[in-house]
Amino acid sequence: MKPLQSFAIIVMLTLFSACAIPDLKSSPGSYCIKTKDGREVLCHGKPLLQESTGYYRYRTLDNRDAVIRQDDVATIEKRNA
């Protein structure tokens, strides 16, 4: 593949991926998990507590599944649009 073609493909993929990144402020389903040690974790949708394990499951901003211990969570707040 020619260098110019490779560069053009990379530029197009970058532009398309930038368009796909959601704007957190306009996303009505975003939540902020505040931990007891002061961290803030932003996520899509309301985190769900799995009582059998003691962990909250949530979806990160880059669309990955994640968990956080219930004992580490201070508050969970819905973000305004």
URTA-V558639 format. One record per helix or strand of 3 or more residues. SS is the DSSP state (H for helix, E for strand). FROM is the first residue (numbers start at 1). TO is the last residue. If there is no record, write none. Layout:
{{SS,FROM,TO} {SS,FROM,TO}}
This chain:
{{H,3,20} {H,24,26} {E,30,35} {E,40,50} {E,55,60} {E,65,69} {H,70,72} {E,73,78}}
